[in-house]
Amino acid sequence: MEFKGIHHVSALTASASNNFDFYTEVMGMRLVKKTVNQDDVSVYHLFYGDEKGNPGTELTFFEIPMAGRTREGNNSISATSLRVPSDHALTYWAERLDRHGVEREDVKERAGRLTLAFRDFEGQRINLVSDENNEGVAGGRPWANGPVPPEYAIIGLGPVQLTVPNAQPTVQVLTELMGFRRKGQYASPVEGQPDIAVFETGEGGTGAEVHVEERTDLPRERLGRGGVHHVAFRVEDEEELKAWIQQIGAVGFPNSGFVDRYYFRSLYFREPNGILFEVATDGPGFDTDEHIDHLGESLALPPFLEGKREAIEANLKPLNTKR
């Protein structure tokens, strides 16, 4: 078995309102679902993606209002990538980020692609990655009503980077358990540290890679706002998910078992360096309970939480997403 690619990445924010403003107005992504954290319904869970939140395009945020800032380090998902259509799009984005006062680096090559690294308003580490030469998993379709012209707009998630003190056990899980293939490596930006290894799954390409960075000089990360909670990998349906549940359980990894998130079904487990992985189905999708034209405008609750709507809404700070 092998995964189809990256399904979504979930991070932490201390402000749903400021998060919404940044990712819709600056980054031009569509809010495809405004819901709550199903494990803590007192806080928002916001999903951003392409025109309909297709698998592989979803960047999500749990709101933790009192969260301190992430103390960056090992045992972490240390960078997320967002795909753009071309090399030229990165020139547009450099100018756009400057115009909005966003901290960024210069355009540089990583793993054979041009990239532009920046940080959001809470220090979230993100790379914009050119899809110009991508031959693997296709990107999504930008929302036509967004503020960024389609020829420059974000079309999905790119590679995720894992930073660990000892790469070997993480690599073993990726290759021997999860079916990833080693694709290559590129130089670490830190002198004296090993090359960053590149692994791919499924059709490969920008939307199906994990980059593993071994760092012997860092403390363990303390997760807070601006940090990444977990990365999810794509499977076709529940039948395939259940096969993964059996396979991961058979090697003795503690895991969540089958979890119904309503918009998709999931399994969670931690690899040996403590990074949280999720396996998630491609469907049913975010238009299950909302019309495609009105995704993300109202608070959406799965049926098993609908009976608690009044109490849930009373504990949430209103978030105006109909602008």
N, C-alpha and C positions, 0 to 999 in steps of 0.2 A: 504494500500500500504506500501511496505517497500523497502529499497534500497538493491542492491546486494552486496554492500561493498564500499570501497574507490575507486574512479576513478583515481584521480591524486592529487598531491600537488604542488602548484606553489609558488616559493620563489623569492627573489631578489638577484642579483649579480651586482657588479660594474665592473666586467671584464669578458666578454664572453670568451675570450681566456684562461685566467687562470681557469675559471670554466670548460671549455671543457677539459683542461689538467687534472684537478683533478678528474672529474667524469668518464672520460674514462680510464685514465692511472692508477690512484690510486684505484678508486672504481670499475673499470672494467665494467661499464654500457655502453650500446650502445646509441650513439646519434641517435635517430630515426627520428628527424625532426629538421632542422635548418630553422627557419622562423622568422617572425617579430611579435611584439606585435600588434595585429589588432587594438588596441585603440591608439597606438602611433607607427607608422611604421618606425620611426627613430631609433628604438632599436631592438635588437635581442630578440627572444623568443626561447629558446633551450629546447628540450624534450629528456629526457633520459629514457630508459626502458629496457625490456627484448629483445629477439631476433626480435620482430616485434612491440614493444610498445603496448602490450596488455593492455586493461583497468585494472587498479589495480596495474600496474608496473611503472607508469609514474611519475617521479620527474622532474618538469619543472622550468625554471628560466627566469625571465625578466631581461634584462640588463639595469641598470640605472647607466651610467658611473660616475656621480658625487654624487651618493648616499653616505650619511654618514653612519656610523655603527649603527645598531639597538641598541636602548636603551631598554633593556629587561624589561618586566613588565607584568601587567595585560592586560585583553581584547585582548588576543593574542593566536595564534597557537604557543605554546612554544616548541614543539618538534615534529619531524617527525621520523618515523621508516622505516627501510629497512629490509626486511626478508632475512635470509640466511637458508640453508637447515637443519642445525643440530647444536647441542651444540658444537660439535667438530669444526665446522666451525668458531666459535668465537675465539678459540685458534689461528687458522690461521690468523684471522683478527687482533687480538691483535699484533701478530708479524709483520704483513704487515703494519699496521698503525705506529708502532714503526719505522720500516725500512724507512718509508717515512716522519718521523718527525711530525706525526699528533698527536695533543693533544687528550688524551683519558682518560677514567676512567678504573677501573678494571671491569671484568665481574661480574654482580650481577643479582639477580632475581627481576623482576618486573611483577606483575600481573600473577604470576605462570609460567613465562618463563625466561630463561637466556637471558640477554641483555648485550650489550657493548655500552656505550655512548661515543661519540666523537664530536669534532667540526671540520668543514672544515676550509679552509684557510681564510674565512671571519667570522668565529664564528658561522656558521649555526649549530644548535643543532640537532644531529641525533643519534638515537639508532639503532644499529644492533640487530635484534631480532631473536632468534632461532625458526625455524618452526618444530622442532623435534616432538613435540606432537600436532601439529595443526590438528584439526578435522573439520575445517570450509572451507572457501573459498580457493580454490587451488591457489598456486603460479604460476608464469610464468616459462618460459624456458630461461636460460641464453644464451647470444649470444656466439656461438661456437668460434668465432674469437677474443674474449676478452682475456685480460691478466690474468684473474683469473680462475683457474681450475673450471669446472662446479660443482664439489662436494662442493665447498665453495662459489660459486658466488651468487650475489644478485638475488632474484627471485621475488621481488615485494615490494609493500608498506605494512608496518605494521601499528599499531595503531598511530593515531595522538593525541597529548595532547593539550587541551585547558586550559588556565589559566585565571581565572576570579575572580573579587572581590566578587561576589555573585552568587553561582552556581545555585540557584533555578530557575531563568528564563531560563537559558540555558538548564538545565535538562528538564524543562517543554516542551521546543521546541523540544528537541531530542526525548522525549518519546510520547508526546501527538500529535505533528504535524508530526514528521518525522518517527515515528514507531520504534525507537530504544527500546531495552529491557535492563533493568539493569542486569548486569552479576555478579557484585561483587565490591570489593574495595581492596585497599592496602595502606599501611602506607605512608604518605607524608615523604619525606626526610628532611623536615623542622620541627623542634620541635615546638609543639603548634599549628600546622595547621591541618585542617581536613584530613581524609583519601581521597585519590584520587579515584573517582568513575569510574567504567568501564561500558560502554554501548556497545551493539552489535546490528547488523542488519543482515538481510538475513540469510545465512548459518552460520554466526558467524565466530569465529576464528580470526587468526592474521590479516587478510586483511579486517576485517569488524568491527573494534572497534574504539571508541572515548573515551578517558580518560579525565575526567573533574577534574581539580585541582582548589580548591578555596584557594585564597591567600588574606589575609586581610592586608598584610604588604608591598605591592608593589605599586609603581606608575603605571600609564597607560603606556603601551609600546609605544615607538616612532619607527615606522618601517623604516628600511633602509637596507643596504646590510647585508646579513646574517640573515634576517628575513623572515617569511613566509607570503605571501600575501593572499592566500585562500586555502581551501580544497574543493575538488569536490567529490560527491557521485554518484555511478553508477545506471543508469536505462537502461532498455533493448533497448528502441527505442523511436522514436518521439511521438508515441501515448501515451506511459507512461509518457514522459516528459510533454506533454500537460496536462495530468491529474494532475501532480504536480503543474504546473503553475496555474491551477484553484484552487487547494487546498490551496496553499500558498497565492494566491490573496484573497481567501475567508476569511482568518483570518486577513487581513488588513496589512500584511507585504509589505512595498515598495519593488519592485523587478524589474528586468530588462525586464521581459517578455521573449519571445522566442529569442534566439541569435544563429545565424548560424556561428559556428567556422570552418566549412567545414569538418574538421576531426572528429568532433562530434558536437552535438547541445546542447545548454546550457540554463540554467536559473540561475540568481544570486540574492541572498538576504542576508541581515544581520540579525543575531539573536540578541536578546536584549542586549547582552554585546558587540555588535559592530563587531563581528567576521564575515568575509565574507565567506558564503557558496555558492557552485555551485552545481547544479544538471546537470549531463552530460550523454549523451547516449553512449552506448558501441561502436557504429559505426558512420560513415563508416570506420574509421581507417586510419592509417598513410601510408599504401601502396596504398592509393587511387590515388596518383599522382606521386609515385616513385616506382621503382622496389624494391622488398624486399631485394635484394642483395646490393642496393645502398642507403638505407635510410640514410638521414642526411648528405650526401656528398655535396649537392648543396643547394643553397638558394631556398626553396620551398615557393611559394605564392599561396594562394587560388585564384580561377578565378576572384573574384571581386577586387583583387589587381594586377593581372597580367599586366594590362594595364599601371600600374605605376612602373613597374619593374626597368626601367632605372633610374628614380629619386630615388627610394628606395635604390637601390644598391649604388648609388653615395653618399648617406648619411651614409652608414654603413662602419665600419672599416673591411677590409677583415679578414675572419676567416677560416683558413685552416683546414678543417675537413676530408681531404682525406688521412691523414697520416696513 
